[in-house]
Each structure stands twice: as structure tokens, then as C-alpha cells.
Amino acid sequence: MLALPTSRYCQHMRTTPSKLTRKYQAAIPEPVPACLQLMAGDSIAFGLPAASVVRMKLFTLDQELVLRKAGTLALRDRKAADRALRKLFAGALPGASG
């Protein structure tokens, strides 16, 4: 187990995204090992400070407020989003059920 340094060492860091692979491995983004003084082979633990849930939030946004396209979802993720929206709206809209 790795004891992480106190936050005073990493005050400049904010949330840094990482993607979980299909083998459930996470890549540690470049600035994190330096900030936390990690070395190859160190053991780390992942967790949340409190019980948490992921919530889907749906909203509309005026096209004029969109500055640029950041990217697209992979096909697998588009299908998952489509399933989640169909489940969310099941019975609420005509023809929306799965």
C-alpha cells in the first residue's frame, strides 16, 4: 500500500481524467506520478471518499453556445448511451420503448 503525500504537495493538481481499459486497468496520467512521487512498481489504492452514484443529466443547449466539437463517442459508448436514454424515457415518449 502506498501512503500518498498530503495535499500541500499537489495543490496545483485538479481532477485528471483516465480511461479504464477492457482489462480494468487504469493508466495514471503523466502529472500524477510526479506530483505523488510514485515510481514503477508502487502499489496504489483507488477509492471514493464516500458512497457515490453516477447520475445521468440531460439538458438542452443552444447551438450558438457550442464553441467547438471536442470529439465523438466510440460506437460501444454511443450504444450504451442510447440504451440508457431509451430506458430513461421508456413509456414517456411514443415509440421510445426499447
QUIMOQUI-V878690 format. One line per field, one symbol per residue. phi: phi as a letter, one per 30 degrees, with the letter a starting at -180 (. if undefined). psi: psi as a letter, one per 30 degrees, with the letter a starting at -180 (. if undefined). burial: I if it has 9 or more other ideal C-beta (glycine too) atoms within 8 Angstrom, else O. A space follows every 50 residues. Layout:
phi=???
psi=???
burial=???
//
This chain:
phi=.cdddddddbdddbecdbcdddciccddeeddeddchdbejdcbccacda ebbccdcbacbdeddddaddlbddeeddddddddddddceidbdidde
psi=kkjkllfffhffkakjllkklfghkkkjkefeeeeghllkfkklkklkfl kllkkkkkllkkeffjelkfalkleeeeeeeeeeeeeegkfekkgfk.
burial=OOOOIOOOIIOOOOOOOOOOOOOOOIOOOOOIIOIIOIOOOOOOOOOOOO OOOOOOOOOOOOOOOOOOOOOOOOOOOIOOIOIIIIOOIIOOOOOIOO
//
